Amino acid sequence: EDETWTMHVDGSSNAQGSGAGVILASPSGITVEQSLRFGFCASNTQAEFEALIAGMRLATEMGVKRITCWTNSKIVAEQVNDNFQVKDSNLLQYYHLFQKLKDDFTEVQIRHVLRSNNERVDQLARLASSRKPGELRTTIHLEIPSPSVIVECMTTGTEAPTWMTAIRSFIVRGELPTDPVEAKKLRTQAARKIHEGICGSHSGGRTLAAKVLRAGYYWPILKGDYAEFVKKCVQCQKHGNLIHASAAELHSISSPWPFALWGIDVLGPFPVAKGQVKFLLIAVDYFTKWIEVEPLACIFAANVQKFVWKNVVTRFGIPYAIVSDNGLQFTDKKFNTFLETLGSRHRFTSVEHPQSNGQAEAANKVILTELKKRLGSTKRAWAEELTEVLWAYRCTPQSTTKETPFRLTYGADAMILVEVGEPSFRRQHFHEESNDSSLRAELDVLDEVREKTQVVAEACKQRMTRRFNSNLKPRTFHEGDLVWRATGSARRNSSEGKLAAN
């Protein structure tokens, strides 16, 4: 009966070279050590297969019929035992060679062993892969100049069409496929290579078309194709320049009669003033530019409702509509029910677009600027200075109406302090009876003054609209279109720094 021999194999591959070690031992104690150096570059798995093949050949030369082989490569052990599928074409040749050599044995067992239990053969493999043949003295040394499974092949003169054939024809001869769909795909591939390839710079549509033309290619709709291509480039959209120009024309809001349309907004927070107030609720009439304000400690919907009733409705009548942003104090259900009870409409501005309530924003700017100039270092006195700021504003002619809000509201100019110190004509020649008749006459012509003011205001709005629309950059979107949202500071990844998407 044939005895079962034991064989340990190991392969090694590193920067200095590759090799294998084989130890073949009989039950009676005969041991044969073999160190193999490869004359070619091999991967770790390939070196393990070479070690196994060399060990099988050595065992065949020794006349061994039963053998148990130990290898520290689990991949090789499982593949030759048909537990793992061999997908690599090169390793598949090693697999078939092993099966062929296996036919010379009565019994062959391939088992996996840990590297720590395979130290001697591992040393032989490392010795073979790192030293020259002449330096080995104590073991049998062989050098394998080429892989055991090398297969010679030759190329034929003809080749079947592949996915590269059309691209090669387009680059070399400028020929497009006869199929229009395939031709469009090829143009897109060419654009992608120029736009985002190793020589691409993610340029715009016009620059991309110019580069293609300079390369010697042309088709009738080249410029339009590449303009659409750039719009679909993900990286260009993520990191493109933000467009700050408006996408739509300016639409001014006109008031049908005085105190018909009011804009309302909240300004603050301010430093805590007397009464713990730190917010300012502002309402401005779109026609006369009259401003009503009230300092508040908190901006609840109940406070807004009380302000509208006391400062707007009971003094100037029920408004036709009120314009506000989408703050919780304005979207409150009770406040909107209150306006519906009065018969007033409530219009909301676009989200994150305060310009749609521009009149209220302008009033905020006027009050805030004047408070800064008056307060100096005493910031907490802003509530006390508010009355004087309002008086100064109401007695100042506005650029859009050429009249003061006070006159458009009450029909005559207010008596200001300078007319007291240096008496004006109307103060010097004041008579109570004539003053009453003059006031009645002024009230009779007040409608005419307001009509002239409306003409002046409309002319100012038209000039502003023309100037605004001169920098227009129209952009049209339809329902269902996908659009890129600008990355705000809150959603921006801080770890990306300057490289974050726009």
Secondary structure as UniProt FT lines:
FT   STRAND          4..14
FT   TURN            15..16
FT   STRAND          17..25
FT   TURN            27..28
FT   STRAND          31..38
FT   HELIX           44..61
FT   TURN            62..63
FT   STRAND          66..71
FT   HELIX           74..80
FT   TURN            81..82
FT   HELIX           89..102
FT   TURN            103..104
FT   STRAND          107..112
FT   HELIX           115..117
FT   HELIX           119..130
FT   HELIX           133..135
FT   STRAND          140..144
FT   TURN            148..149
FT   HELIX           163..173
FT   HELIX           180..196
FT   TURN            198..199
FT   HELIX           205..214
FT   TURN            215..216
FT   TURN            220..221
FT   HELIX           222..231
FT   HELIX           234..239
FT   TURN            258..259
FT   STRAND          261..267
FT   TURN            274..275
FT   STRAND          279..285
FT   TURN            286..288
FT   STRAND          291..296
FT   HELIX           301..307
FT   HELIX           308..313
FT   HELIX           314..316
FT   STRAND          321..324
FT   HELIX           328..331
FT   HELIX           333..342
FT   STRAND          345..348
FT   TURN            351..352
FT   HELIX           354..357
FT   HELIX           358..375
FT   TURN            376..377
FT   HELIX           379..381
FT   HELIX           382..394
FT   TURN            399..401
FT   HELIX           405..410
FT   HELIX           417..421
FT   TURN            422..423
FT   HELIX           425..428
FT   HELIX           432..444
FT   HELIX           446..469
FT   TURN            470..471
FT   TURN            479..480
FT   TURN            489..491
FT   HELIX           494..499
//
